[in-house]
Amino acid sequence: MDLSHYIGLAGPDYEVDIERGKIREFARAMAAPLPDFVSGQFPVVPATFLVCAPYTWGYTLERPRGTVFGEIDHDFTVSLHAEESFAFFGPGLRAGDRLTARPSLEKSWTKTGVQGGSMTFLTMLTEYKTADGTLRAEQRSTSVTTQHAPGDGDGWAAELPPYEPAYDMLERSSPFSGIERQALSELRLDTGPGPVSAGPLLMQDIVRFQGVVGEDDPLHHDAAWARQNGYPGPFALGTHQASLMAAYAAYWLAPEAVRGFKVRFRNICWPGDRLVYDGRISGLDPGAGTAQVHLTCRVENGRLVSEAWMEFDLKANQGTHP
């Protein structure tokens, strides 16, 4: 469906008060309870933290909440996440910052996919500014809806992994805690901490992340609803694995130095999938103090779930692990 005539549609502004309790909750849900995020009065926000903003303080295409986006003539009941990106300007956002968010529909296009037939993509741009109008961050969220339901053809077929949850503790330690923080001078092109196994994805992980973000789509926790919509069962949120990739990077490189994060969601993953995270330096300019990182999340069998690219300005952040 051609929705290009909606491009430029802008909704009402909303206020975003960055609160340290919310940062702590988010950090624990992304397996990164680092001092950077959970200590002090003004902790820095994780790279993917603003994914909370539209659900907690504002609205989305799927949840227009009485805004003009409810006028878009399109069914978003079962939409998927295709891509998410954040760009940061100036020093890292911290607890205590107050921002004004302004969302608008930036792009819309269609293409034919292997599994879902005709696919419709829409990108929502949200600009975050301070009271004096200074742009501090941009968020781009791309949603996709498909012509065919998941159960309509063989292309969507999925063999679910064995799911055998073991809750020996309600809050597991971070799988990334063995990664050592590195300064700019220690980085080398095409190297990184190496692969880290996070073990099997648990429903507890999914529900905890959903609760913190405010994204309560039942496709991710209600087995009966997922099956009614053509899926064999609940599946993970893409932004959850994106945030764990950001956690991998946060243990490795100073999180206040993040200037950009972009993730593409390649495949669905399921409760029981054993996930492996990896990262490497893909670009390095010691003179400018900048580094680019490529990150991946895969199932142990090698299937790519998502991949991300991050940009760091490390010139002013050459310390070691706090």
Secondary structure by P-SEA (a helix, b strand, c coil): cccccccccccbbbbbbbcaaaaaaaaaaacccccccccccbbbbcccccccccccccccccccccccccccccccccccccccbbbbccccccccbbbbbbbbbccccccccccccbbbbbbbbbbbbcccccccbbbbbbbbbbcccccccccccccccbbbbbccccccccccccbbbbccccccccccccccccccccaaaaaaaaaaacccccccccaaaaaaaccccbbbbaaaaaaaaaaaaaaccccccccbbbbbbccccccccccccccccccccccccbbbbbbbbbcccccccccbbbbbcccccccccc
